Amino acid sequence: MQAQGVGSWIWDLRPWLGQPEQLITRARQHGVGSLLLQLPIEGGEIADLAKVQRLIDVLAAAGIVVRAVEGDPEMASAEGRANALERARIIRRFRQAGAGLHSVQYDIEPYLMAGHKHDPAAAWREWTKTIGQLAACLGAKVSVAVPFRMLDDLFGEGALLKAAGSISDIVVMAYRTDMDQVE
């Protein structure tokens, strides 16, 4: 395993839009070199566009890698996938307009959906389909966040292998702080 440094998700950007320097200070205090930001999308566009762009520019100028992050278990369903693809189109336009995003990461956890227990194979097939369609929509491979136990699930392992051509990197959600446990 090759560690890529410490990163953190920020699912609500609003508190930081007017104070990017404070976010940089906090990131440095904790050794964070990569921030994954859920972009506020409303009405088919990035809300607070100028503030979001400024935040990303200031973070990038400070040497922090900025990635967009999206996630919802429902993205591994037809209805959720349609919403995810619409958001991906908005993010693609934002990136094409010059946003300094390094990449897009998806945290889609189909095992949290009610139907997963009844048909885990179908849930993971839908996950694979979503990952492939998102990468195609964005025109780039995507980063995926997966649980540490994914390879213990035959269907999860198969889904990961089938989606490999659409994946740039894998972030393992281990929820541990001891490096021996993480590895």
C-alpha positions as CSV (number, residue, x, y, z in Angstrom):
1,M,0.0,0.0,0.0
2,Q,1.3,3.5,-0.8
3,A,0.0,6.2,1.4
4,Q,-0.9,9.5,-0.4
5,G,-1.0,11.7,2.7
6,V,-3.8,13.0,4.8
7,G,-7.1,14.2,3.3
8,S,-10.4,15.3,4.7
9,W,-13.9,15.6,3.3
10,I,-15.9,18.8,3.7
11,W,-19.5,18.1,2.9
12,D,-20.7,21.7,3.7
13,L,-18.6,24.5,2.2
14,R,-20.7,27.4,3.4
15,P,-18.8,28.0,6.6
16,W,-15.5,28.3,4.7
17,L,-16.6,30.4,1.6
18,G,-15.8,33.7,3.3
19,Q,-12.7,32.5,5.2
20,P,-10.5,30.3,3.0
21,E,-7.4,31.3,4.9
22,Q,-8.9,29.8,8.1
23,L,-9.5,26.6,6.3
24,I,-5.9,26.6,5.2
25,T,-4.7,27.2,8.8
26,R,-6.9,24.3,10.1
27,A,-5.7,22.0,7.3
28,R,-2.0,22.7,8.0
29,Q,-2.6,22.2,11.8
30,H,-3.8,18.7,11.1
31,G,-1.3,17.9,8.3
32,V,-4.1,17.8,5.6
33,G,-2.7,18.1,2.1
34,S,-5.9,17.2,0.2
35,L,-9.4,18.5,0.7
36,L,-12.5,16.9,-0.9
37,L,-15.2,19.4,-1.2
38,Q,-18.9,18.8,-2.0
39,L,-19.7,21.6,-4.3
40,P,-23.0,23.4,-3.6
41,I,-25.2,22.7,-6.6
42,E,-28.6,24.4,-6.8
43,G,-30.8,25.0,-9.8
44,G,-28.5,23.3,-12.2
45,E,-25.4,25.3,-11.3
46,I,-22.7,25.8,-8.7
47,A,-24.3,28.1,-6.0
48,D,-22.1,31.0,-4.9
49,L,-19.9,30.3,-7.9
50,A,-17.5,33.2,-7.4
51,K,-16.9,32.3,-3.7
52,V,-16.5,28.6,-4.5
53,Q,-14.0,29.4,-7.2
54,R,-12.1,31.8,-4.9
55,L,-12.0,29.1,-2.2
56,I,-10.6,26.5,-4.6
57,D,-8.0,29.0,-6.0
58,V,-6.8,30.0,-2.5
59,L,-6.5,26.4,-1.4
60,A,-4.7,25.4,-4.6
61,A,-2.3,28.4,-4.3
62,A,-1.5,27.2,-0.7
63,G,-0.5,23.8,-2.1
64,I,-3.6,21.9,-1.0
65,V,-5.0,19.4,-3.6
66,V,-8.7,20.1,-4.1
67,R,-11.1,17.4,-5.3
68,A,-14.8,17.5,-5.7
69,V,-16.6,14.8,-3.7
70,E,-20.0,13.4,-4.2
71,G,-21.8,10.6,-2.4
72,D,-25.1,9.0,-1.7
73,P,-26.0,5.3,-1.4
74,E,-28.9,5.9,-3.8
75,M,-26.5,6.7,-6.6
76,A,-26.4,3.0,-7.0
77,S,-29.9,3.0,-8.3
78,A,-31.5,4.2,-11.5
79,E,-33.1,7.2,-10.0
80,G,-30.1,8.2,-7.9
81,R,-27.8,7.6,-10.8
82,A,-29.8,10.1,-12.9
83,N,-29.3,12.7,-10.2
84,A,-25.6,11.9,-9.9
85,L,-25.1,12.2,-13.7
86,E,-26.8,15.6,-13.7
87,R,-24.5,16.8,-10.9
88,A,-21.5,15.3,-12.8
89,R,-22.5,17.3,-15.9
90,I,-22.5,20.5,-13.8
91,I,-19.1,19.6,-12.3
92,R,-17.7,18.9,-15.7
93,R,-18.8,22.3,-17.0
94,F,-17.2,23.9,-13.8
95,R,-13.9,22.1,-14.5
96,Q,-14.0,23.0,-18.2
97,A,-14.5,26.7,-17.2
98,G,-11.2,26.6,-15.4
99,A,-12.0,25.4,-11.9
100,G,-8.8,24.1,-10.2
101,L,-10.2,20.7,-9.2
102,H,-7.7,17.9,-9.3
103,S,-10.4,15.2,-9.7
104,V,-13.8,14.0,-8.6
105,Q,-14.3,11.3,-5.9
106,Y,-17.4,9.3,-5.4
107,D,-18.4,7.8,-2.0
108,I,-21.3,5.6,-3.0
109,E,-22.1,2.9,-0.4
110,P,-24.8,0.6,-1.8
111,Y,-24.6,-1.6,1.2
112,L,-26.5,1.1,3.1
113,M,-29.5,0.8,0.8
114,A,-32.4,-1.2,2.1
115,G,-32.4,-3.7,-0.8
116,H,-28.7,-4.5,-0.5
117,K,-29.3,-7.3,2.1
118,H,-31.8,-9.0,-0.1
119,D,-29.7,-8.8,-3.3
120,P,-26.1,-7.7,-2.8
121,A,-25.1,-8.8,-6.3
122,A,-27.7,-6.4,-7.9
123,A,-26.6,-3.5,-5.6
124,W,-23.0,-3.9,-6.5
125,R,-23.9,-4.3,-10.3
126,E,-25.7,-0.9,-10.0
127,W,-22.6,0.6,-8.3
128,T,-20.4,-0.6,-11.1
129,K,-22.8,0.8,-13.7
130,T,-22.9,4.2,-11.9
131,I,-19.1,4.4,-11.6
132,G,-18.7,3.7,-15.3
133,Q,-21.4,6.2,-16.4
134,L,-20.0,8.9,-14.1
135,A,-16.5,8.5,-15.5
136,A,-17.8,8.7,-19.0
137,C,-19.9,11.8,-18.2
138,L,-16.9,13.5,-16.7
139,G,-14.6,12.4,-19.4
140,A,-12.1,11.2,-16.8
141,K,-11.6,8.3,-14.5
142,V,-13.0,8.9,-11.0
143,S,-11.7,8.3,-7.5
144,V,-13.8,6.0,-5.4
145,A,-14.1,5.7,-1.6
146,V,-14.8,2.1,-0.6
147,P,-15.1,0.4,2.8
148,F,-12.1,-1.6,4.1
149,R,-14.2,-4.7,4.0
150,M,-15.1,-4.5,0.3
151,L,-12.7,-7.2,-0.7
152,D,-14.3,-9.5,1.9
153,D,-17.5,-9.3,-0.1
154,L,-17.4,-11.5,-3.2
155,F,-19.8,-9.1,-5.0
156,G,-18.0,-6.1,-3.8
157,E,-14.7,-7.4,-5.0
158,G,-16.2,-8.3,-8.4
159,A,-17.7,-4.8,-8.7
160,L,-14.4,-3.2,-8.0
161,L,-12.7,-5.3,-10.7
162,K,-15.4,-4.6,-13.3
163,A,-15.2,-0.9,-12.6
164,A,-11.4,-0.8,-12.6
165,G,-11.2,0.9,-16.1
166,S,-13.3,3.8,-14.8
167,I,-11.3,4.3,-11.5
168,S,-8.3,6.6,-11.1
169,D,-7.6,5.7,-7.5
170,I,-9.2,4.1,-4.5
171,V,-9.6,5.6,-1.1
172,V,-10.1,3.0,1.6
173,M,-12.5,4.1,4.4
174,A,-10.8,2.3,7.3
175,Y,-12.0,4.6,10.2
176,R,-8.8,3.8,12.1
177,T,-6.0,5.9,13.4
178,D,-3.4,3.2,14.1
179,M,-1.3,2.7,10.9
180,D,-0.9,-1.0,11.5
181,Q,-4.7,-1.4,11.5
182,V,-5.0,0.8,8.5
183,E,-2.6,-1.3,6.5
